[in-house]
Amino acid sequence: MSETSELSQRCERSIVLAADHVGKLRKPDVMRVMEDFFFTYGSTGELVDYITEHRPDLAAEAQACQLELVPA
């Protein structure tokens, strides 16, 4: 399995809690997805990058959630 598909699988595993896939993710569900990813993998950077790449309209929300979970 390639590194890209492994990352995609990890991100989508958290996203599926709120939506069928990243394309159907809604803004109000981003924090729940970010929390699951953070508590599962101990980081949020990969998921923020994944959401930003696949859903630029949710990039700011993902970054805001990341700052709440992992303050600078």
N, C-alpha and C positions, 0 to 999 in steps of 0.2 A: 504494500500500500504506500502510495506516495505521501510525502509530508503535507502537501496541499490537501489531499483528500482526507487525511487523518485530522487535520485542523478543521476542515469543513464538517466532518462527522462530529467532532467535539462541540463545535459551535451549534450545529443544528440539534444536537442532543439536548442542549439547554433551551433552545428556541422552541422546540416542539412542546414544551410545557405550556406555551402561550399561543402558539400558532402552528399551522401545518408545516410552514417553512419560512425562511427569512422574508420572502416576498409578501407574506401575509401578516408579518409582525406589525403590531400597532404601537403607537407611541406610549399609551398608558401601560403597556406590558414590558417595556424595555427594562425597567428596574428589576422586575421579577426574574427576567432572563439573566440579567447581569449578576444578581445575587446568587442564583443557582450556579452559574459558571464560576464565580469567585469562590464559593464555598466548596465546590468540587475540585477546582484546579489551583486555587490559591492566587489567582491573578485575574486581571480583566483586560489587559492589553490586546491579546489575540482576538477576543470577542469584539472589542471596540473597532479594531481594524477590519474584522469580518463584516460587521454591520455597516461601517463606513463605506466599504467597497461595494457591498450588495444593495445597500439602502442609504444613499447619501442624504436623503431627506430625514433620516433618523440619526445622523452622525452627531449632531449637537446634543441630542438627548442621551445618546450612549456615553458621550464624553462627560456630561453633567452627572450621570449615574456613577461613572467611574470615579469621579472626584468625591462623591458622597461615600463610596465604599472604601476608597483608598486615598485619603486626603494627602495633598502634596507636602 
